Amino acid sequence: MHTLTCPNGITSPPWKLTLGDGHPRLSVLFPRKPCRECEDRLKCTGNVDGKGRHILLLTEPQQKIQSQVRKDQKASNWQRRYAIRAGCEATVSETVHAHGLRHCRYRGLAKTHVQHVLTAAGTNIVRLSDCFPPGTTPASLPRPPSHFKRLCQRLPT
């Protein structure tokens, strides 16, 4: 029989097995009366209805796996490996958000594949255009004045 105790000493009834988001979870529901009377209720539960705090936990095997993974994530070896994936995730995010890769303009697998390949190639070209050998800088031309700026220059002051 498992229970939780809040920082102010209120103990929950035993946990119940339930479904949360279609997956097995452990439901911990603190009693209403002590939660309502607690001075830290709004900080603890975030609810204003006067209900007791409700916590959904992972089942024990899943909780052990999650705890181990979180511990592993603090190691420099894991962070170094994840840095590679983070670069890939950034590329996917860029192609989806900046280049509209999520919505294909064509129907059919072959045409969709061509769009994805061309979008990826275009993304690489844009990224390569920002790269220059060390110690060199691109020759940049001054930006032409906007129509509004040219109009303002013509007006007498």
SVG drawing of the C-alpha trace seen along z (x, -y; Angstrom):
<svg xmlns="http://www.w3.org/2000/svg" viewBox="-15 -72 57 75">
<polyline fill="none" stroke="black" stroke-width="0.4" points="0.0,0.0 1.6,-3.2 0.8,-6.8 2.2,-10.2 2.8,-12.9 2.7,-16.6 5.3,-19.1 2.8,-20.2 2.3,-16.7 -1.0,-15.7 -1.0,-12.0 -2.9,-10.7 -5.1,-7.6 -3.6,-4.6 -2.9,-5.0 -5.3,-3.7 -4.6,-2.2 -6.3,-4.2 -6.0,-5.1 -4.6,-8.5 -4.4,-9.4 -5.2,-5.7 -2.1,-4.5 -2.0,-2.9 -1.2,-5.4 -1.3,-5.6 -3.9,-8.1 -3.1,-9.9 -5.9,-12.1 -5.4,-14.0 -8.4,-14.6 -10.4,-17.8 -10.8,-19.1 -7.1,-19.3 -6.3,-20.7 -8.9,-23.4 -7.7,-24.5 -4.0,-24.5 -2.4,-27.9 -0.2,-26.7 -3.1,-25.2 -2.8,-27.6 1.0,-27.1 0.6,-23.3 -2.4,-22.5 -2.9,-25.5 -6.7,-25.0 -9.2,-27.6 -12.2,-25.2 -11.3,-23.9 -10.6,-20.3 -7.8,-18.2 -4.5,-17.8 -4.6,-15.1 -1.4,-13.6 -1.0,-11.1 2.2,-9.0 3.7,-6.5 3.5,-2.8 6.5,-1.5 8.4,0.1 7.9,-3.0 8.9,-5.3 12.1,-3.4 12.9,-3.7 12.2,-7.4 14.3,-8.0 17.2,-6.1 17.0,-8.0 16.9,-11.4 20.0,-10.4 21.7,-9.3 20.8,-12.6 23.0,-14.5 26.2,-12.6 28.4,-14.5 28.6,-11.4 24.8,-11.4 24.7,-15.2 27.4,-14.8 25.4,-12.1 22.2,-14.2 23.9,-17.2 23.9,-15.4 20.2,-14.7 19.5,-18.3 21.1,-19.5 18.8,-17.1 15.7,-18.2 16.6,-21.8 16.8,-21.0 13.5,-19.2 11.9,-22.1 13.3,-24.6 12.0,-22.8 8.6,-22.4 8.1,-25.9 10.1,-28.0 9.5,-26.0 6.1,-24.5 7.2,-20.8 4.3,-19.5 1.8,-20.4 2.7,-18.9 1.7,-20.7 1.3,-17.5 -0.5,-14.2 1.2,-10.9 4.3,-9.4 6.7,-10.1 5.8,-13.8 5.8,-14.2 9.3,-12.6 10.6,-15.1 9.2,-18.0 10.9,-16.8 14.2,-16.2 14.1,-19.7 13.2,-21.3 16.1,-19.6 18.5,-20.6 17.3,-24.2 17.7,-24.3 21.3,-23.0 22.1,-25.6 20.8,-28.4 22.8,-27.1 26.0,-26.7 25.6,-30.3 26.1,-31.4 29.4,-29.5 32.7,-31.1 36.3,-29.9 37.8,-31.0 39.2,-34.6 37.2,-35.6 34.1,-37.8 31.6,-38.1 31.6,-41.3 28.2,-42.8 26.7,-45.5 24.8,-48.2 21.1,-47.5 19.1,-49.6 16.9,-52.2 13.2,-51.3 10.5,-53.0 9.4,-54.8 12.9,-56.1 13.3,-57.3 10.0,-59.1 11.0,-60.7 14.3,-61.9 12.4,-63.6 10.1,-65.6 11.3,-69.1 12.1,-69.4"/>
</svg>
